């Protein structure tokens, strides 16, 4: 069991309440204002996109990027925060409309790799050795538009470039089955781990499992975590919740399916997740209707839910659980778990 869990989230998790069907409903906060909230909410780590850390980095040279990243590092030190990871934001540039690493245009693929190497450099300046890859546009709307075998080769080429750029960097692939493209090439944890085994140093390629992404694939997040833990590939997690097979909702952790959340906490705690410094990362957004003054409650709630479920997990009568399993009394086990979640011992 892990005695102390460290929690992280990214600045995008405090947002303006905008969606695809209407305007923003809250005023925005500055990046500096957001940084002031992390420790107050009980979070020690911050997740970064590359341009969260270094705005407009495409217009900077290596020295300029390093200068800006060092300034940010000073701010983090002053706030008592650490960077958990840095991720290249590859889906908002005009050159990545048709994919980044898997674009049919070799110039666009080259840009994506250059941008990723910048991300590695930023991670080094911020004192982290973890880079997360959300392969947002690496897929197709029309199957015949791309060659899926070549796409995998391109992904391996990109990851190998990052691994060669820094012999200590680790890559966590964040799989997702769809959105923004119809189908992605690396939709599940198994695909991500298999992709890593094609790379030059598989030991440095693992996964970031997001609860909602597993649910969107019709899978259980705790099972995906167990699979990654068995392979020693669970480098980080993005906990949240999801109300069915809809768009990626990023709901507060445990707010939709408490038992599903319970099993995620249970598998993480049982197998020592966090003992090597891994963070409990959250990727959650406030409900669109929340007013500005209440727009961080999703963050405090999710951390609280995790810690309360941890108490339930550790309070289970394991001897009773084992006995019911030995008797193959799964209805009895079902009742035991539900009673525990309802506070009835």
N, C-alpha and C positions, 0 to 999 in steps of 0.2 A: 504494500500500500504506500502511496505517496503521502508524505506528511503535510506538504504545503504545495498547493497548486498556484501557478502564476497565470494570469489572464491577460489577453491582448485583444485589441480590435483596431480597425483602420479608421482614418478620419472620414472616409466615405460613409461610415455607419452613423454619423451625425449629419443628416442631409436636410434638404429644404422641403421635403414632402411632395416632390414632383413625381409624375408618372407619365406614361405614354398618352394618357387621355385627358390631361388637364394641366393647369399651371401649378407652380409651386404654391404651397399654402403656409409656409413659414419663412421668416427672414433667415438668411444664411448667417452662419458664424464664420469668423476668420479662422485660419489655420492656428494662429496663436491662441485664440479663445478655446479652441477644441483641445489643444495640448494641456491647458490648465485644468481640464475636467478629468483626465485619465486617472490620476492618483485619487482624486475625490471619489471616483466611482469604484475604486478598489482594483484598478488595472495597473499593471507594471510595464507591459509591453505595448509597442505600437507597430502595426503593420503598415507598410508603405508601398504604394506604387512608385515607380521611379520618378515620375513627375510630381508626385506629392512631395517628395524629398527635394528634388531639384526642378523647379518649374522651368518650362521652355528649354529643356536640356538639348533639344535638337539643334538649337542655335549656339551651343557652347562647345568649346574644345575640351580636351581632357583636363587641362589645368583649371578651366572655369568650372567644370563639373566638380572637381575635387574641392575647390574653394567653397562652393555653395554647400556641399555635403559636410564639410568640416564645420561651417557655421551652424548648420543644423545640429551636428553632434554636440556642440557646446550648449545649445538650447536644451537638448534632451538630458544632458548631464545636469543642467540646472533644475530641471523638473523632476529628476529622479526616475527617468524613463530609459528604457533600452529599446532598440529596434529589434523586432522579432525576425522580420524578413523584408526583402524588397522584391517587387514583382514588376516586370516590364509591362507597360500599358500599350499593348500592340493593336488594339481594336478601334482606336479613335483617330488614326492617321489615314489620310487619303490613300496612302500606298498599301494599306492592309484591307481594303474593301473586299478583295477576293481572297482573303487569308493573308497571314503573315509568313510564317515558315513554309506553308504549303501553297503559296500563291503560284499561279501559272507563270508569272512574270519573274525572271531571275533577278532583276534589279530590285523588286519588292522583297524577295527573299533575302537578298543581301542586306537591305535596309533593316529588316527584322533582326538579323543576326548582329549587326552593328549596334542596334539599340539595346539588345540583350547584353552585349559586352559592357555597354555603359552601365547597365543595371548592376552587373557584377562589381564594377568599380565603385558604384555608389554604396553597395552593400559593404564593401571593405571599409570605406570611409566611416560608415555608421556602426561598425563593430559587429556585424553579423555575417555569418557564413551560409545563410539560407536564402535561396532565391525560389520563389513560387512561380510556376507557369500555369496560368489559366489559358488554355488553348481555345480562346473564344471563337475565332473565325476559322479554325482549322477543320473545315468540313465542307459540305456542299448543300446546295438547294436542289441541284440536278446531278444525279449520279454520274452521268456521262461527261460532266464538265471537268472532272479531275480523275487522275489515276490513283487509286487508293494505295497501291503498292509503292508508287513513287512518293506519295505523301508521307508514308511512314519513313522512307529513306530521308526525306527532307527534314523531318522532325529529329531523327537521329543525328543528322549533320549539324543542326542548330544546337542541340544539347551537347554534342561532343565539342563544339566550338567554345561553349561556356566552360565545360570541364577542363579544357586545355588552357583557357585563359587564366584560370586560377586553380591550382592543384588542390586547394582546400575547400572550394565552394561545393555546396550540396544543392541539388535541384529537387524540389517537391512539385510534382505534376498534380494539378487540381482537375480531376476528370469531371465532365458534365455531358449528359447525353444530347442536349439540344440547347437552343437559345444562346446567342442570336442566330446561329445557322440552324437549318432543319435537322441535320444529323452531323455530329462531330466524329472525327476519326478515333479519338481516345475517350469513349463515353463512360468507362467504369474503372474502378480500382484495378481490376485484373488487367485491363488493357494498359493502364499506366505502368504497372509493375513489369509487364511483359516488354513494353517499350524500353524501359530502363535496362533490361537484360541485353538489348541490342546495342547499347551504348558502350563507349570505351572503358568506363569505370562504373559498372552497375552498382557498386557499393555506395556510390554518391548520388544515386537517383532513387527517389522514393515518392511518396504521395502526400498530398494535403486532401483529406476527405472532408467534404462539406455535406452535412446532413441532408439538406434539401436536394442536392444533386443526386445523391443515392436514391432518395425517394422518387425523384423524377424519372429515374431509370427503372422504377418498380422494385427496388431493392431495399433491404433494411440497413440503415446506417451502422448499427452495431455489428452486423455480420461483415460488412465491408471493413470495419475497423479491425475485427478479429482476423480477417484474411491478411490485412496489411501487417498486423502485429506478428502473425505467424511467419511472415517473410522478413520481419525486422525493417519494414519500410514505412512505418507511420511517422513521418517527420513532423507533421503538425496537423491540426484539425480546424475546421470552420464549423462550429456548432450553431445550429439555428433550427427552425421548424418549418413545416410545409403542410398546407391544407389541401392534400390530394395532388393529383397529376395536373397541375395548372402551370402558370408561369412561375418563375423562381421568386417566391414571396419573401424570403429572408425574415420570417417571423421570429419572435423571441424564442429562445431555446426552452422547450418544455411547455410552451403555451398552447399547442395544438394536441399533441399526443404525449401525455405524461409518461406512459409506460414505455414508449419508444425512447424517450429521453432517459428514463431510468436505466434502460439496457445499454445505452451509450456510456453513461457514467460508470455503470457496473463493469463493462469490459475494459474501459480505460484504467480504472482503479485496480482491477484484479491483476492486470499484467504490467503494472508499474509505469504506465505512461506518465511522463513528467520527471522521472528520476534522472534523466540525462539532460534536464533543462528544457524539455519541450513545454510550450505554452498551451493552455486551453484557449484557443482562438475563437472569437465570435465573429460571425458575419451576419449582422442583423440590422434591420432598419425599423425606425419608429413607424407606427401606423400613420397613414397619410393625414388623418384627422387630428392628430395630436397638436396642441398649441406649442409654441416655442419653449415656454417655460417648463413643459413636461416632456420635451423631446429627447431626453436621455434616460427616461425610466426603463426603456427596453433593455438598456445596457446594465443598469443596476438590477433589474428583475432577472435577467438571464444568468448573471453571476450568482444571485441569490438562489435561483432554482437549481443550479448545478450543485451548490454547496448543501442545500437541503436534501436533494436526491442522494448526495454522497452520504449523508447521515442515514438515510433509509437503506442504502446499499450495505453500509457497514453494520447496521443494526439487524440485518436479517439473521435468523436462526439457521446457520448453515447446516447444523446437524439435522434439523427438521427438513431442510431442502434436500439434503443428500438422502435422507430416508424416504421421502416421497418419490424421488427419482428411482431409487433402488426398487421400490414397490411398483414402479410404473404407474403411479397415481398422479397423472398430470392434471386432473381436475382439482385434486387437493393442492397441488403446486400452484395452479392458477389462482385458487382462493387465497393461498398464503401471500402471493405477490400482491394481489389486489388489496388485501387487508393491510399489508405493509404500506402501500401507497395511500391508503385512506387513513392511516394512523391507528389502525386497529391491530393490536398484537395478539 
